[in-house]
Amino acid sequence: MREALETDLRAVLSGALNMLGTVERMMPVAADVLLHEKIERLGEVQALDLEVDAQEAQIEAECLRIIALHQPVARDLRMVALILKSLSDIERMGDYVVHVAKDGVELAQAPALKRYVNLARMLERLGEMSQNLRAAIADRDVARAEATVQMDDEVDDLYEQIQRELVTYMLEDPRNISKALMLMRVGRSLERVGDHMENVAERVRYWVTGQRGA
């Protein structure tokens, strides 16, 4: 019975990591749409998001089956809870990446307001965060999960810097307002991806140790 439980737990953990990996694959494609005006790649982002949605439904069903069949306790139960709680965070991450790609298509219809240096850096940092988070979960590494949380601080700082710059552009020329607001929305979407990743990372300590974070 224990062996069957461990097999099922490994399967749902692997599924959750794959789901996070799918979102991770979406980000460079969305970056291509936004930063390089490869608008034809929007469909790729949307197709990957459909994969994320399907993965969420399958993993949730498996977690509920594990609870009903095995009635896990202690760390096993905490792991199932981590996965169940994190599914909606990961799914929302995918939604926000789609928003970025869609806004990238809109932005490509007119000359760029500015070079999207900070947005590019946000996307790069989010990719690094995702890789770090997957490793932390796979290795049950609390320190690495907490490092992921710290990485989100840079994403937040970049978002604030983007906001300040765009307000300046709007004040200088009202014709910039529409595009600046859309760029703010892109920055907000990326900032939210980081927040959802942070939510997942913050649960790792409780799963591994049974102790809540400070």
Phi, psi and omega in degrees: 000318179297321181295322179294320178297313181298322177297316180293321179295318177299322182294316182287327177294316178298321178297319179293321178294322177294322178297315176297322178295327177294317176298320179300321178291333180292327190296313178294333177290315176298323178298322178297321178294312186287312190271334185238009176057034176275069189296337180293347181272359178304319180300326178296317179297316181294322179294319177295325178295325175296323175299317179301314180299317180294320178298319180302312182298317182293315182292319178301316179298320179294320178298316179294324177295319178299315180298315182291321186276318188255342183046061184295155179228171175052228188295329178298315179293321178297325179293316178298319178296318177304312183294312181301316180292328186277340182303315182292326176298314182293320179298319178293325175304314179300318179300316181294324178295322175298318177302318180299314181295318179296318177294327177298322177296317179297315182295332182288349183283349181219163179302145182296141177290323182198171171286136187271056186296312183289326175295320177298319179293322177299314180298318178297315181294322179295323175298319178295319178299317182296316178299317180296319181293317179299319179295319180299317181290314181299323184262002183053047188256100183296317181299319180291323176297319179291329175294325177298318178300317180295327179297332181293338178300321179293322177300316179297318179297318179296320179297316178296321179295319177300315180301314181299316180298317184288327174299319178299316179299320181292322179292326181289325184206111181303339178293344180275352191299311184301311181291322179297320179295322178293321177294324175299321180294321176299313179300320179295319179299316180293322178298323179289325174303314178298320179297317180293324176295320178298319178304315180295314182299323183292341181276347186295319180303312182296319179300312187283319189252340186081004181249139176287154177293161181294000000 
